[in-house]
């Protein structure tokens, strides 16, 4: 074998190996770029989801009572299940209104006078109540 043939064959082998290495390096570079992009996308999604979860948790902690129906249901639950009196229910709701998201206190400004007006000398069943039909007992 002549030296020229050996050089040519050696050079051809080197070219094949270099082409193979280049192809492998290009594939690995593309794969690495794809994996990094995917990782960055997942990190971004995770950050968005975490902020959304924190936002929902803060909303769920603040707004417990959203409507008057919910407030009435809560008051009835306190009265019936917890066996708290109506005046005490009003006081309890007034105390925890900030934590429950209630904007307006269920207590009127003169809640002591209100109870006195409603119960001023009244008996639960009176036949002489104003506006009552004759002969029928009225329940207050």
Phi, psi and omega per residue, in radians:
X1 nan 2.292 -3.080
X2 -1.374 2.753 -3.140
X3 -1.091 -0.576 3.117
X4 -1.121 -0.696 3.136
X5 -1.172 -0.710 3.114
X6 -1.110 -0.750 3.117
X7 -1.104 -0.730 -3.125
X8 -1.140 -0.777 -3.137
X9 -1.140 -0.726 3.119
X10 -1.089 -0.762 3.130
X11 -1.137 -0.703 3.104
X12 -1.095 -0.756 3.089
X13 -1.060 -0.738 -3.136
X14 -1.121 -0.714 3.123
X15 -1.099 -0.739 3.139
X16 -1.113 -0.774 3.136
X17 -1.133 -0.712 3.140
X18 -1.136 -0.722 3.123
X19 -1.119 -0.699 3.131
X20 -1.144 -0.779 3.110
X21 -1.089 -0.738 -3.122
X22 -1.112 -0.739 3.122
X23 -1.099 -0.755 3.127
X24 -1.115 -0.757 3.131
X25 -1.130 -0.715 3.104
X26 -1.099 -0.770 3.136
X27 -1.078 -0.802 -3.128
X28 -1.135 -0.647 3.101
X29 -1.123 -0.780 3.113
X30 -1.128 -0.733 3.140
X31 -1.123 -0.735 3.112
X32 -1.097 -0.740 3.111
X33 -1.118 -0.707 3.120
X34 -1.134 -0.764 -3.128
X35 -1.144 -0.727 3.120
X36 -1.118 -0.736 3.120
X37 -1.099 -0.729 3.127
X38 -1.127 -0.750 3.108
X39 -1.060 -0.798 -3.141
X40 -1.101 -0.676 3.120
X41 -1.131 -0.752 3.127
X42 -1.152 -0.673 3.099
X43 -1.102 -0.729 3.131
X44 -1.125 -0.768 3.111
X45 -1.097 -0.703 3.124
X46 -1.095 -0.748 3.127
X47 -1.103 -0.741 3.125
X48 -1.117 -0.739 -3.135
X49 -1.139 -0.724 3.130
X50 -1.111 -0.730 3.109
X51 -1.144 -0.666 3.113
X52 -1.127 -0.728 3.127
X53 -1.125 -0.757 3.101
X54 -1.084 -0.692 3.125
X55 -1.110 -0.789 -3.141
X56 -1.171 -0.664 3.105
X57 -1.127 -0.719 -3.139
X58 -1.177 -0.641 3.095
X59 -1.180 -0.710 -3.109
X60 -1.218 -0.495 3.095
X61 -1.287 -0.593 -3.038
X62 -1.463 -0.840 -3.013
X63 -1.763 1.701 3.071
X64 -1.730 -0.767 -3.130
X65 -1.831 1.959 -3.069
X66 -1.756 -0.457 -3.098
X67 -2.412 2.999 3.140
X68 -1.176 -0.531 3.114
X69 -1.097 -0.747 3.107
X70 -1.105 -0.696 -3.141
X71 -1.137 -0.746 3.119
X72 -1.147 -0.714 3.115
X73 -1.084 -0.752 3.122
X74 -1.110 -0.735 3.117
X75 -1.097 -0.739 3.115
X76 -1.162 -0.657 3.095
X77 -1.112 -0.740 3.100
X78 -1.116 -0.676 -3.113
X79 -1.262 -0.830 -3.032
X80 -1.438 -0.890 -3.026
X81 -1.401 -0.836 -3.102
X82 -1.464 -0.145 3.111
X83 0.983 0.845 3.059
X84 -1.800 2.438 3.139
X85 -1.151 2.823 -3.101
X86 -1.055 -0.733 3.127
X87 -1.140 -0.681 3.132
X88 -1.196 -0.639 3.091
X89 -1.050 -0.763 3.130
X90 -1.090 -0.718 3.127
X91 -1.188 -0.710 3.122
X92 -1.090 -0.796 3.118
X93 -1.117 -0.636 3.088
X94 -1.147 -0.579 -3.123
X95 -1.293 -0.715 -3.039
X96 -1.776 0.275 -3.049
X97 -1.109 -0.590 3.138
X98 -1.180 -0.721 -3.120
X99 -1.256 -0.443 -3.080
X100 -1.687 -0.049 3.103
X101 1.465 0.272 3.107
X102 -1.425 2.176 -3.067
X103 -1.463 -0.655 -3.079
X104 -1.960 2.353 -3.137
X105 -1.195 2.385 3.104
X106 -1.242 -0.249 3.112
X107 -1.470 2.289 2.983
X108 -1.250 2.884 -3.089
X109 -1.095 -0.586 -3.125
X110 -1.953 0.957 -3.047
X111 -1.178 -0.406 3.104
X112 -1.242 -0.674 3.131
X113 -1.217 -0.591 -3.129
X114 -1.065 -0.779 3.127
X115 -1.123 -0.639 3.140
X116 -1.211 -0.646 3.141
X117 -1.197 -0.701 -3.090
X118 -1.212 -0.531 -3.056
X119 -1.931 0.348 -3.066
X120 -1.228 1.638 3.059
X121 1.137 0.351 -3.087
X122 -1.611 2.495 3.018
X123 -1.839 2.519 -3.064
X124 -0.978 -0.624 3.122
X125 -2.168 2.017 3.140
X126 -2.279 2.369 3.089
X127 -1.570 -0.244 -3.112
X128 -1.792 0.388 3.141
X129 -1.177 2.497 -3.127
X130 -1.142 2.367 3.120
X131 1.497 0.045 -3.135
X132 -1.475 2.450 3.074
X133 -1.132 2.696 -3.105
X134 -1.187 2.325 3.047
X135 1.482 -0.095 -3.141
X136 -1.926 2.471 3.089
X137 -1.429 2.485 -3.125
X138 -1.910 2.318 3.107
X139 -1.717 2.229 3.135
X140 -1.689 nan nan
